[in-house]
Amino acid sequence: MINTKKAKIWYGGDYNPDQWEKPVWDEDLRMFKLAGIDVVTLNVFAWAKNQPDEDTYHFDWLDEMMDKLHTDGIGVCLATSTAAHPAWMARKYPDVLQVDFHGRKRKFGGRHNSCPNSPTYRKFAARMAEKLAERYKDHPALLIWHINNEYGGAGNCYCDNCEAAFREWLKARYGTLDEVNRAWNTGFWGHTFYDWEDIVLPSGLSEEWTGANGRTETNFQGISLDYIRFHSDSLLECYKLEYEAVKKHTPDVPVTTNLMGAFKKLDYHKWAQHMDVVSWDNYPRFDTPHSYTGMMHDLMRGLKAGQPFMLMEQTPSQQNWQPYNSLKRPGVMRLWSYQAAARGADTILFFQLRRSIGACEKYHGAVIEHVGHEHTRVFRECAQLGKELAQLGDTLLDARVQAKTAILFDWENWWAVEMSSGPSIALRYVDEVHKFYDALYRSGIAADVVSVEADLSSYSLVIAPVMYMVKQGVADKLEKYVQAGGTFVTTFFSGIVDENDLVRTGGYPGELRKLLGIWAEEIDALLPDQRNRIVVSAGTPGMKPEYECGLLCDLIHSEGAEVKAVYGEDFYRGMPALTVNKFGSGEAWYVATSPEASFLQDWLSQLCASRGIKPHIPSAPEGVETTLRSKEGQDYLFVLNHNADAETVELGDRAGIDLLTGRTLKGGRAELMGHDVWIVKLDR
């Protein structure tokens, strides 16, 4: 539990008093009270203000604000300010500047603009973190440390420091050049390395180029895959330096850094091992599926085995960097805040509390708008939510989401899938994962989103869409899981390569072949407007006779698996499209193509029902989301209506009291207003 110093869901967000004159501070504090704000994130981008030159540090403004906030009963999430180095540092120590994909040295500007392997950057960043920890270690307002901000948000670095560090990283990973040559298959195109100094970074000057669709392409997937791993690890090392600096002085204060959901550049499963609390920034577009946002919350929760997380940032209304920055309609900010809480958030924080007046975020929404007073729609909605969170108190704190279904999500697999030289440019790993998640979401079935290293023993059903990369030991782990009675589902383009992106010979799906009881001979890539059909075996409960499919079609042969559906078109008409293989006490399914959404919803609903996995309520209309959090034997049912109009919800035998209104829900059918939410303390 992170909220031990405030026995409630934290409410507040990013505040930049360093951008304002002092008379504004007191007015802001007055409005914070009106809005129910009790936690403020400070100092995110104040490095230049705090350190005007190499040897001088000024914290007077921060001292004063920390004291003012504490006097007003507001706690502080204190950032280390290191996400943008000062201009003097770039001028005096140019090694802090990144080199881009095309070999060009950057100048000062932007943010996340530091080379992660710059000795200068690492020295000054760790020193700043320690200065802050020394100064505020005993300050009563300090609740949690916020290291840097949104790591990885700028381009990768290709400087000489990074190249030298990459060689050292390779030595630690592989030990010898012979092993590097084996892992990278350097016999191809005569790339064999005989000296560590011969290895250069993959970039626009060497192995990579930007393809027609804007995606980075590469001649050597093994080299590029290791560079992505190295880059993620390099930034993680920077984080760990600051983590250790603050922990040295404040060992009992939790530490986090704000993640960004399915952010491709960083392996968050690895990062989470070094975070006391996971936090993340949620910025869906106006047309982002609600199930996708739900999946991102569940992904963040799954990084630390179901531990509640922090919603570090969301906008009260408008965003500023998307092509079309729509307002959040009345009630939507509240609804989406409770969606985060429903899926494990123990904080509701915004970016930002007051709108800045200049630069690229001046039109990003805030609790306090440019008009500067509380008489706005956005402020009224924020104040309403603040009042409700105070009313909830500690009721939901540390409550857990219970799921019997897991979806495996693997960053390294994602990297490998999308840097593959085939078979289809349209294959997007996250999209395929979301298709399965969305089917469960629409059926009201809870799912954890976890890594391949997670303990799977508590799950009745484990789904691994597009498990292209099967790392060492994973196939054996899955066999043991199914042998013991588990149900495993995977899809087309799975079991193809090892962790070095080397194809496992002997037939697809490689190490999964015995478990799945199939052999995939070929993989057909369909054009965007092409479709095939899945013809379901007659008499299959809950399924239509036929469904559309597309993208990729594996041409598979059964090696003991039972065929449940076949293709309906093309020269492979009649070949298996869906199979199940009995294995020990469990079974393993293979979906050989990418089916339409209704197939997954119909099939997964039946599969879950057969495993005793039930939805939260008997049925919910389209656009109504349900989930459940549990604490000390008490269940709390969240029902969220994402529709603008009221919907009738069938609760079945679920009955209890809505904590937000005090209304008693006696089960059966009940009406939920548009963009409204129930948090039902269920009868035991």
Buried (B, 14 or more C-beta within 10 A) or exposed (E): EBBEBBEBBBBBBBBBBBBBEEEBBEBBBEBBBBBBBBBBBBBBBBBBBBBEEEEEEEBEBBEEBBEBBBEBEBBBBBBBBBBBBBEBBBEEBBBBBBBBBEEEEBEBEEBBBBBBBBEBBBEBBBBBBBBBBEBBBEBEBBBBBBBBBBBBBBBBBBBEBBBEBBBEBBEEBBEEBEEBBBBBBBEEEEBBBEEBEEBBBBBBEBBBEEEEEEEBBBBBBBBBBBBBBBBBBBBBBBBBBBBBBBBEBBEEBBBBBBBBBBBBBBBBBBBBEBBBBBBBBBBBBEEEBBBBBBBBBBBBBBBBEBBBBBBBBBBBBBBEEEEEBEBBEBBBBBBBBBBBBBBBBBBBBBBBBBBBEEEEBEBBBBBBBEEEEBEBEBBBBBBBBBEBBEEBEBBBBBBBBBBBBBBBBBBBBBBBBBBBEEBBBBBBBBBBBBBBBBBBBBBBBBBBBBBBBBEBEEBBBBBBBBBBBBBEEBBEBBBBBBEEEBBBBBBBBBBBBBBBBBEBEEBBBBBBBBBBBBBBEEBBBBEEEEEBBBBBEEEBEEBEEEBBBBBBBBBBBBBEBBBBBBBBEBEBEEBBBBBBBEBBEBBBBBBBBBBBEBBBBBBBBBBBBEBEBBBBBBEBBEBBBBBBBEBEEEBBBBBBBBBEEBBEBBBBEBBBBBBBEEEEBEBEEBEBEBBBBBBBBBBE
